[in-house]
Amino acid sequence: MALSALEIYKFLPKTNCKKCGQPTCLAFAMKLAAKQIELSQCPFLTEDAKQKLNELSEPPMRTVTFGTPEKEVKIGGDLVLFRHEKKFYNPTPLGIILDSSDDRLEEKINYIKELRIERVGEEFKIDFLAIKDSGKLSQFITAVNIISHNGFPLILISDSRENISSAVRELKGHRPIVYYRGEIDDIIDFLKESDLPFIISDTQFQSLWKKAEEIYNSGFKNVILHLESSSLNELLKFNTVQRRLAILKGKRFASFPTLILVEEEDIFRQLALCSLGICKYTDVLISSCLDKALWNALVTLRFNIYTDPQKPVTVEPKVYSIGTPSKDSPVLVTTNFSLTYYTVAPEIENSKIPSYLLVVDTEGMSVLTAWAADKFNEKVISSWMERENLKGLVNHRRLIIPGYVAVLSGKLEEVTGWEIIVGPKEASGIPKFLKQIWRN
């Protein structure tokens, strides 16, 4: 958790030597609390003090990383119970579990690799793959190599210590997560040596937390917890209590990220379990489903949950060319709220009339909200028209504004000298509107 300057000051040498670049130790503590300098800049800090400060400043939920050099995946790292307090970090990575004995393994991997989901202008893919060992070493190693060559971060699932260690040796330069389905004590020396993140599991809350506490006290930090249950109620309870123990009670054994593994045959059951996980604190999600409809729903849900509620999603304010507009094409104006842009732009495209769309910086507010906040007025629009050189972009002097801000038309004409055309109130009316009123 974040420490105050006074809490940090207790561990400092209090010599005011100025060798850190600050006039006093308290000034250094204030800078450190604000994350403006590094702890290493204090030359006289004891190793014991460094260790204690590092432990105390750890976030309540640990961050664990895995993946390839080109694609590192971060999980955990949250600071709060509710996203309105401070946004959630590291969106839950979504992965698909495959079996090493599957005859269609390569076909499925190629399908997953090409799977794309678009949401408000952003493209999403499956974040990682989990490979389940069928028991035959050669098949497991072949599957691991195929997946790694396709660039996917990996979770290795096996009840064979030999197969796990052989797979890890094949993945030099990669950092997989190890999920050993046997007794963790059988592989603990290997885990210490490899320093890889690993998963511990149980079917009961208390026994899983007991294992987690023992693991934490043994010095392991890169651990993920898996409650083996397909009960919505049990998973909700576990995730909620786990997060509260970590954030409200400061229990370090509860600071480890959590995982849900869903292998239900019913896609709606899969959707329910996965959605619960995304909404309530699951840090890693694995599903056996290949249906794009499921992933489309989960990506959309994750996007909404991990959006910062204090910071609207925006697009870059500038002039966008829709189609192949010419100097005689219409010019429309709107705000840089992403939902507004991705509602308006497709409708302009549907009109089959190439156009320019001037997107004004309104700090992510929608049209009416920005107008009410005086962020979308004649001065702001005029300023962006000059900034984007609309006069040099088109031969005419006509600008189409949203119908909901028709009240701006008079003042905007006075300020810009352009003819202001009041467009439809709803984006769905744009195609018909452009076809009716625009004449080159």
Secondary structure, DSSP 4 states (H G I P E B T S, - for coil): -PPPHHHHHTTS------TTSSSSHHHHHHHHHTTSS-GGG-TT--HHHHHHHHHHTS-SS-EEEEE-SS-EEEEE----SSTTTSPPPS---EEEEEETT-TTHHHHHHHHHH--EEETTEEE---EEEEE--S-HHHHHHHHHHHHHTT--EEEEES-HHHHHHHHHHTTT-BPEEEE-S-GGGTHHHHHHHT--EEEEESSHHHHHHHHHHHHHTT--SEEEEE----HHHHHHHHHHHHHHHHTS--GGG-S-EEEEE--SSHHHHHHHHHHHHHTT-SEEEE----HHHHHHHHHHHHHHTS-TTS--B---SEEEESS--TTS-EEEEE-BHHHHHHHHHHHHHTT--EEEEEE--TT--HHHHHHTTSSSHHHHHHHHHHTTHHHH-SS-EEEE-GGGGGGHHHHHHHH-SEEEE--SSGGGHHHHHHHH---
